[in-house]
Every structure is written in C-alpha cells, then in structure tokens.
Amino acid sequence: MRRFFQARDARQGRRGFPVFVILLVSLALACAVWFAVEIYGTAIQSPQTEATQPTTGEPAPATSGG
C-alpha cells in the first residue's frame, strides 16, 4: 500500500532561514574579531627605526674628527 504525503508533511524540518541567519551572524562576529586582532597587532608592533644600517661585510669608513 502506498502512502501519499503532502510536500509540507514530508519535509524534515522548517525552511532553512534560521540556519542562514546563524551563518550571517557568525560571519559578522568572525569579521569583528579579525578586525580587533588586526588593531591589537598594529598597536603592539614595535616601531621600525632607521638608525641601524644593514651590514655588508665591509667595515664602516673611518671618519676624521678634526
């Protein structure tokens, strides 16, 4: 004996709208955390100084203090 169901009764659950909302909220939270980590990383970064010269293996030229 075959039983016929309406399409609404045969579904396993309601429409996927709540799942879509959860995905959007989680994506927004992930972006907010990423933004906060980027700001924190920029804030704790040590400043780059240009006072140091790259070493080339050759001694620095002597200056005459005259």
C-alpha positions as MATLAB code, in Angstrom:
seq = 'MRRFFQARDARQGRRGFPVFVILLVSLALACAVWFAVEIYGTAIQSPQTEATQPTTGEPAPATSGG';
ca = [
       0.000    0.000    0.000;
       1.420    3.374   -0.987;
       1.005    6.336    1.270;
       0.968    9.797   -0.260;
       2.191   12.767    1.702;
       1.872   16.437    1.078;
       5.169   18.218    0.406;
       4.791   20.164    3.635;
       4.369   16.997    5.703;
       7.267   15.202    4.014;
       9.859   17.820    4.954;
      12.238   17.004    7.748;
      12.139   20.469    9.203;
      11.168   24.037    8.575;
      12.777   26.226    5.978;
      16.494   26.970    6.350;
      16.103   30.655    7.216;
      17.296   30.314   10.850;
      20.404   28.492    9.645;
      21.084   31.322    7.189;
      20.762   33.880    9.984;
      23.159   31.903   12.179;
      25.675   31.757    9.334;
      25.436   35.516    8.742;
      25.789   36.346   12.439;
      28.767   34.026   12.833;
      30.422   35.570    9.774;
      29.880   39.062   11.185;
      31.343   38.014   14.547;
      34.355   36.432   12.853;
      34.974   39.660   10.912;
      34.668   41.719   14.108;
      37.182   39.507   15.921;
      39.549   39.616   12.955;
      39.325   43.438   12.916;
      40.021   43.602   16.658;
      43.046   41.308   16.332;
      44.411   43.411   13.458;
      44.079   46.584   15.533;
      45.718   44.877   18.534;
      48.546   43.562   16.351;
      49.195   47.028   14.975;
      49.168   48.538   18.457;
      51.764   46.139   19.906;
      54.058   46.187   16.880;
      57.486   47.602   17.737;
      58.406   50.727   15.780;
      60.894   50.286   12.969;
      63.941   52.507   13.369;
      66.160   53.582   10.525;
      69.177   54.166   12.770;
      70.556   50.720   12.105;
      72.463   50.225    8.895;
      72.492   46.932    7.077;
      75.757   45.050    7.351;
      77.509   44.331    4.075;
      80.578   42.598    5.477;
      82.797   45.639    4.912;
      83.971   47.816    7.779;
      82.430   51.241    8.129;
      84.532   54.098    6.758;
      86.628   55.885    9.362;
      85.759   59.500    9.992;
      88.434   62.014   10.829;
      87.484   64.089   13.840;
      89.445   67.183   13.072;
];
